Amino acid sequence: MKNNNEQKAARKAFTRQFYLRNKMMFSLALTSTFLAACANLVISWLMQQIIDAISGVQSRFSILELTLICVAITLGLVFMMLLEYHSVPRFVKKAMRQYKDFAFGEISKKSIHSFNGENTTTYLSALSNDANSIETNYISKIFSLVQQLIMFAGAFAMMLYYSPFLTLVAFLLSLFPVIASMLTGNRLAVREKTVSDKNESFLSMVKDILSGFSVIKSFKAEREVLALFAQNNAAAEDAKCKRRMTDIAINTIGAVAGIIAQFGVFLFGAYLALSGRGVTAGVVIIFVQLMNFVITPIASVPQILANRKAANALIDKLAAAVRSNVRREGKTVDTVLDTSIELKNLCFAYEKGAPVLNNISMRFEAGKSYAIVGGSGSGKSTLLNLLMGSSEDYDGEILYDGDELRAISSDSLYDLVSIVQQNVFVFNSSILDNITMFRSFEKEKLDRAVSMSGLAPLIGERGSDYACGENGSGLSGGERQRISIARSLLRGTPVMLVDEATAALDAETAFSVTNSILELSDLTRIIVTHRLEESLLKKYDRIFVLKNGVLAEEGTFEELIGNKNFFYSLFMVSQ
């Protein structure tokens, strides 16, 4: 019961977005829906009056009066259509915009740790195909549901007024579509969930293929990848086909049952009219028309509710995704590193029994610079990622001014620490936007970051408005790396982590950028590097040497060279 209540509460947070600051447009849309339902009922009544007048049955209205009523109804329909035209699309637009904005906002609240290991296609699917399904099967169907219910209630009341006996017959015959709907209506939610899951898998596969396009081409694996694409594409389309088939089956069963009920009412009404049981030809016609308004809701409302249930399943899926794998939020700490960052007996493994870091103890004093060196696979990048809160599944302690990392809130941590990584993501926007991350900064501060990162020549040549292309396709690897460095310099956090940030740069630029970082004052710098230039290594306050996940050595450059151990070997090989 608790889980069910939590699920409903999570769903409500999302569905609330449909109506937030959108109540006026929703009210106008409902008004147009109410008027449309009433208009259909009035038109049915009007048809009865006209048919009886034509057949010679005494009527309260003359032909002229009925004509004027027709004109009035037509004008009312025009007003209703204009109201619908202006309100329904605007309500749907704002409802979906707010829903997707809220969903993305919830996703963006996740920490780096929370996002680690998650399949991003879950969110891609949720914000594209699933959102379209929610718009079609939930939002747009709200007004159809209301209209069907109003017409059902109004039609039933009118039928009772005209002939209670014939209404009883109509009610009994309407049980056919009711039973048909009950037998088929619950299958749609299952189909909709399957479509969402298959589409998510398809998007994930397409993302992998496009990301690894160069590898596919270089290995001439097009045929195999095409087969993989075709297999996933077929599975996704098969799921959609079954969903459509279920939809058509529900519609068909409901329609056939409705036709049987309508024929039954028409034939029985004709019998009553011909036998002189107080039923006129107009009443028989209006009963057939009103039966439409009774049968249609009976046949379609269960389907609408099934579609709504399917949409709720998609909302629940997204709500569960944004709530899962969430880093526990801790306390807020000052955005200043007063004393140090300290690692005590730190152990970490991605897989049980295969440690990446083993019993690491280090101390990084505030305002100083540190190098972390070691062979490939020694745990250097993992160590930096743990300092950024990428995982809480470590043994030992990571302390920021004595506060354990797991106890610090994500926001506080990101105000303390920024990271420049080897793999840089560049948005499909201008160089300036990619440096500032779409925020505003003082020109002096921006120019300083551009200069120190070595981006000045690029901006001088192409301009700050130059479009970088998808994931920086218009830039070289070195240029993308400079953008990443400029971002971190612009943020100005007390601690800067640098993970092989100059790997893609030429030797001269790499030296210049690293030297600029080392000359920064009032900043704690922890730099993972494979470049072992003596002049730069001498500028580090301390060098930590990792070997197979263990801290092999530590000291200044002179001390480590003098020891002639593992670092000495690394340095000599690099020369």
TAWOMO-V202987 format. One record per residue. N is the residue number from 0. RES is the residue in one letter. PHI is phi in whole degrees, 0 to 359 (none if undefined). NEAR is the number of other ideal C-beta (glycine too) atoms within 8 Angstrom. Layout:
# TAWOMO-V202987
N_RES_PHI_NEAR, N_RES_PHI_NEAR
This chain:
# TAWOMO-V202987
0_M_none_4, 1_K_297_5, 2_N_298_6, 3_N_295_7, 4_N_294_8, 5_E_295_8, 6_Q_297_11, 7_K_295_8, 8_A_295_8, 9_A_295_12, 10_R_296_12, 11_K_299_8, 12_A_299_10, 13_F_279_13, 14_T_291_8, 15_R_300_8, 16_Q_294_12, 17_F_297_10, 18_Y_249_8, 19_L_296_7, 20_R_52_5, 21_N_225_12, 22_K_290_7, 23_M_298_6, 24_M_293_11, 25_F_296_10, 26_S_295_8, 27_L_295_12, 28_A_296_13, 29_L_296_10, 30_T_299_10, 31_S_295_15, 32_T_294_13, 33_F_297_11, 34_L_295_12, 35_A_295_11, 36_A_296_13, 37_C_296_10, 38_A_298_12, 39_N_298_10, 40_L_291_14, 41_V_294_9, 42_I_297_9, 43_S_297_14, 44_W_299_10, 45_L_295_12, 46_M_299_12, 47_Q_297_13, 48_Q_296_13, 49_I_292_10, 50_I_297_11, 51_D_293_13, 52_A_296_11, 53_I_293_6, 54_S_279_9, 55_G_94_3, 56_V_286_9, 57_Q_297_2, 58_S_234_9, 59_R_285_3, 60_F_238_8, 61_S_278_6, 62_I_298_6, 63_L_297_6, 64_E_296_8, 65_L_295_14, 66_T_296_8, 67_L_297_8, 68_I_297_10, 69_C_300_9, 70_V_297_8, 71_A_298_8, 72_I_295_12, 73_T_299_8, 74_L_297_8, 75_G_298_10, 76_L_296_9, 77_V_298_8, 78_F_299_9, 79_M_298_12, 80_M_294_9, 81_L_296_8, 82_L_296_12, 83_E_296_12, 84_Y_301_8, 85_H_273_8, 86_S_257_13, 87_V_298_10, 88_P_300_8, 89_R_291_9, 90_F_297_14, 91_V_298_11, 92_K_301_8, 93_K_290_11, 94_A_300_13, 95_M_288_12, 96_R_297_8, 97_Q_291_13, 98_Y_298_13, 99_K_290_10, 100_D_299_9, 101_F_296_11, 102_A_300_14, 103_F_294_9, 104_G_298_8, 105_E_294_8, 106_I_296_9, 107_S_291_6, 108_K_285_6, 109_K_293_10, 110_S_276_10, 111_I_302_9, 112_H_299_11, 113_S_296_10, 114_F_280_8, 115_N_299_9, 116_G_80_3, 117_E_275_9, 118_N_270_6, 119_T_293_7, 120_T_293_11, 121_T_302_11, 122_Y_282_10, 123_L_300_11, 124_S_295_13, 125_A_297_13, 126_L_270_10, 127_S_240_8, 128_N_296_8, 129_D_297_14, 130_A_296_13, 131_N_297_8, 132_S_294_14, 133_I_295_14, 134_E_297_11, 135_T_287_10, 136_N_264_12, 137_Y_240_12, 138_I_297_12, 139_S_294_10, 140_K_277_12, 141_I_303_8, 142_F_286_12, 143_S_296_10, 144_L_297_12, 145_V_298_12, 146_Q_297_12, 147_Q_297_13, 148_L_292_10, 149_I_296_12, 150_M_295_14, 151_F_298_13, 152_A_296_8, 153_G_294_12, 154_A_296_15, 155_F_296_10, 156_A_296_8, 157_M_294_13, 158_M_297_15, 159_L_298_8, 160_Y_295_5, 161_Y_283_12, 162_S_197_11, 163_P_301_6, 164_F_293_8, 165_L_294_16, 166_T_295_12, 167_L_298_8, 168_V_298_11, 169_A_298_14, 170_F_297_8, 171_L_296_7, 172_L_291_11, 173_S_288_13, 174_L_294_8, 175_F_301_11, 176_P_293_14, 177_V_298_9, 178_I_298_9, 179_A_300_13, 180_S_294_16, 181_M_296_8, 182_L_285_7, 183_T_243_13, 184_G_293_12, 185_N_271_8, 186_R_277_10, 187_L_290_16, 188_A_299_12, 189_V_296_8, 190_R_297_13, 191_E_296_16, 192_K_296_12, 193_T_296_11, 194_V_301_13, 195_S_299_15, 196_D_296_9, 197_K_294_13, 198_N_294_13, 199_E_299_13, 200_S_297_12, 201_F_296_12, 202_L_298_11, 203_S_299_10, 204_M_294_11, 205_V_297_10, 206_K_300_11, 207_D_298_8, 208_I_297_12, 209_L_292_7, 210_S_292_6, 211_G_258_8, 212_F_301_8, 213_S_296_6, 214_V_294_8, 215_I_300_11, 216_K_293_8, 217_S_293_6, 218_F_266_6, 219_K_52_5, 220_A_256_8, 221_E_301_8, 222_R_297_6, 223_E_293_7, 224_V_290_10, 225_L_298_8, 226_A_296_8, 227_L_295_10, 228_F_299_11, 229_A_299_8, 230_Q_296_8, 231_N_290_12, 232_N_296_9, 233_A_297_8, 234_A_296_11, 235_A_292_13, 236_E_291_8, 237_D_297_9, 238_A_297_14, 239_K_293_10, 240_C_298_8, 241_K_295_10, 242_R_295_13, 243_R_296_8, 244_M_298_8, 245_T_297_12, 246_D_299_10, 247_I_295_8, 248_A_299_9, 249_I_297_16, 250_N_297_10, 251_T_296_8, 252_I_300_12, 253_G_296_17, 254_A_293_9, 255_V_298_9, 256_A_298_14, 257_G_292_14, 258_I_296_8, 259_I_301_10, 260_A_295_15, 261_Q_293_12, 262_F_302_8, 263_G_299_10, 264_V_295_15, 265_F_298_11, 266_L_294_8, 267_F_290_10, 268_G_295_14, 269_A_297_9, 270_Y_298_8, 271_L_295_14, 272_A_293_13, 273_L_289_6, 274_S_270_6, 275_G_69_5, 276_R_266_7, 277_G_84_5, 278_V_244_11, 279_T_270_9, 280_A_297_10, 281_G_298_14, 282_V_294_15, 283_V_298_14, 284_I_297_11, 285_I_293_14, 286_F_296_16, 287_V_298_12, 288_Q_295_10, 289_L_292_13, 290_M_300_15, 291_N_303_10, 292_F_286_15, 293_V_270_14, 294_I_291_14, 295_T_302_11, 296_P_298_12, 297_I_300_15, 298_A_280_16, 299_S_265_11, 300_V_300_13, 301_P_302_14, 302_Q_291_15, 303_I_300_12, 304_L_294_10, 305_A_295_14, 306_N_297_14, 307_R_295_12, 308_K_296_11, 309_A_295_15, 310_A_295_13, 311_N_299_11, 312_A_296_12, 313_L_290_15, 314_I_296_12, 315_D_299_11, 316_K_297_13, 317_L_292_13, 318_A_299_13, 319_A_294_10, 320_A_294_11, 321_V_285_11, 322_R_271_7, 323_S_277_6, 324_N_55_8, 325_V_267_8, 326_R_293_10, 327_R_297_6, 328_E_277_5, 329_G_251_8, 330_K_271_8, 331_T_273_5, 332_V_240_11, 333_D_296_5, 334_T_274_8, 335_V_222_5, 336_L_264_13, 337_D_279_6, 338_T_243_7, 339_S_193_10, 340_I_252_13, 341_E_228_10, 342_L_254_13, 343_K_236_8, 344_N_50_9, 345_L_285_16, 346_C_231_12, 347_F_207_14, 348_A_215_10, 349_Y_286_5, 350_E_233_5, 351_K_302_4, 352_G_87_5, 353_A_230_7, 354_P_295_9, 355_V_263_9, 356_L_235_14, 357_N_225_7, 358_N_58_9, 359_I_273_16, 360_S_231_9, 361_M_218_9, 362_R_223_8, 363_F_246_11, 364_E_281_9, 365_A_301_10, 366_G_83_8, 367_K_253_10, 368_S_244_12, 369_Y_224_13, 370_A_250_12, 371_I_242_14, 372_V_235_14, 373_G_157_11, 374_G_290_6, 375_S_298_3, 376_G_81_5, 377_S_277_10, 378_G_104_14, 379_K_297_12, 380_S_294_10, 381_T_300_10, 382_L_298_15, 383_L_295_14, 384_N_297_9, 385_L_295_15, 386_L_295_12, 387_M_269_11, 388_G_78_14, 389_S_293_8, 390_S_205_10, 391_E_255_9, 392_D_273_4, 393_Y_238_11, 394_D_258_6, 395_G_94_11, 396_E_225_9, 397_I_237_14, 398_L_245_13, 399_Y_254_12, 400_D_50_10, 401_G_88_5, 402_D_268_10, 403_E_294_8, 404_L_306_13, 405_R_294_8, 406_A_265_7, 407_I_262_14, 408_S_293_10, 409_S_299_12, 410_D_300_7, 411_S_296_13, 412_L_298_14, 413_Y_286_9, 414_D_283_7, 415_L_274_12, 416_V_231_12, 417_S_231_11, 418_I_228_11, 419_V_249_12, 420_Q_255_9, 421_Q_290_10, 422_N_269_4, 423_V_256_10, 424_F_261_6, 425_V_241_12, 426_F_284_7, 427_N_282_8, 428_S_209_8, 429_S_284_10, 430_I_301_15, 431_L_299_8, 432_D_298_10, 433_N_288_14, 434_I_285_14, 435_T_274_11, 436_M_53_7, 437_F_69_5, 438_R_248_5, 439_S_257_3, 440_F_225_8, 441_E_296_5, 442_K_301_6, 443_E_298_6, 444_K_292_10, 445_L_293_12, 446_D_298_8, 447_R_295_9, 448_A_295_13, 449_V_297_12, 450_S_294_8, 451_M_291_13, 452_S_275_13, 453_G_82_12, 454_L_272_14, 455_A_304_8, 456_P_298_7, 457_L_297_10, 458_I_293_12, 459_G_298_5, 460_E_278_6, 461_R_250_6, 462_G_90_7, 463_S_289_7, 464_D_270_7, 465_Y_299_10, 466_A_283_8, 467_C_283_16, 468_G_86_10, 469_E_298_5, 470_N_50_7, 471_G_72_14, 472_S_296_7, 473_G_271_7, 474_L_237_11, 475_S_280_6, 476_G_300_7, 477_G_294_10, 478_E_293_11, 479_R_297_14, 480_Q_293_15, 481_R_297_15, 482_I_299_18, 483_S_298_12, 484_I_294_16, 485_A_298_14, 486_R_304_14, 487_S_294_13, 488_L_296_13, 489_L_290_12, 490_R_296_7, 491_G_67_5, 492_T_289_12, 493_P_297_11, 494_V_236_13, 495_M_241_16, 496_L_258_14, 497_V_234_15, 498_D_249_12, 499_E_51_11, 500_A_292_13, 501_T_257_12, 502_A_299_8, 503_A_268_9, 504_L_264_12, 505_D_290_6, 506_A_302_7, 507_E_293_6, 508_T_293_12, 509_A_301_11, 510_F_297_11, 511_S_296_9, 512_V_294_16, 513_T_298_13, 514_N_297_10, 515_S_296_11, 516_I_296_14, 517_L_292_11, 518_E_272_6, 519_L_295_11, 520_S_257_5, 521_D_57_5, 522_L_217_9, 523_T_273_14, 524_R_243_13, 525_I_238_15, 526_I_240_14, 527_V_274_14, 528_T_217_12, 529_H_251_6, 530_R_275_11, 531_L_249_11, 532_E_281_7, 533_E_301_8, 534_S_298_6, 535_L_281_12, 536_L_298_12, 537_K_290_9, 538_K_275_8, 539_Y_285_14, 540_D_292_7, 541_R_201_10, 542_I_240_16, 543_F_254_12, 544_V_246_14, 545_L_258_16, 546_K_216_10, 547_N_55_7, 548_G_81_11, 549_V_240_9, 550_L_286_11, 551_A_278_10, 552_E_207_12, 553_E_203_9, 554_G_157_8, 555_T_282_10, 556_F_301_10, 557_E_298_7, 558_E_295_8, 559_L_291_16, 560_I_294_10, 561_G_295_6, 562_N_289_10, 563_K_52_5, 564_N_250_9, 565_F_297_9, 566_F_299_14, 567_Y_302_11, 568_S_295_8, 569_L_300_13, 570_F_295_13, 571_M_294_7, 572_V_295_6, 573_S_283_7, 574_Q_280_5
